[in-house]
Amino acid sequence: ADIKLIEEEEIKAILRAVDEIIATGGRSMLAKILKGSKDKKILEYGLDQCPTYGYYRQLTLEQITNRIDWMIQQDYLRIDYMGKLPMLVFSEKGWEIERETYAEELLQKLTSLLGGDDYSFVHELKDRNRGMILLLIGKIKGTCNARFIPLLKAWKEIEYKKVQNEIQKAIVHLMKEGTI
């Protein structure tokens, strides 16, 4: 429609909302999340908990849908069909951006857990996209914050072998380079 360019912050916000409904929802559901709709299905599925819920509160659903269509045209998103139902999925370009955004969001969440002794959140990391998890582990290493070590040890106990190996490398790195 009338959309020529969308700012990077908006692209990230749209992709973050898509992540909540990837391969299970389409354009209209995404538009409702970004609008901040009180639609029964949005609330029933807990989509009002999405970090970018209501991001485009001030826009109409049509204006939001135009932005979603722009994201599809610019190959940030694609549409796959499940039977006859159109579902949104990431393109490689879109996933690359969302993976970075989500890994940063998870890093902030894990950072907030430091100093406590409840690391049960790490169970939510199991079975997530491996590329995103490896990126997250790299970000933890990059903090040089040795306070992550107890959390990493708790996480390592529940993970698969390849991820355990990367977590162990991060622990060793933080023991050598880390500050408290």
ABEGO torsion letter per residue (X at the ends): XABABBBAAAAAAAAAAAAAABGABBAAAAAAAAAGBABAAAAAAGAAABAABGAAAABBAAAAAAAAAAAAAAGABBBBBBEABBBBBBBAAAAAAAAAAAAAAAAAAAAAABGBABAAAAAAABGBBAAAAAAAAAAAAAAGBAAAAAAAAAAAAABBAAAAAAAAAAAAAAAAABBX
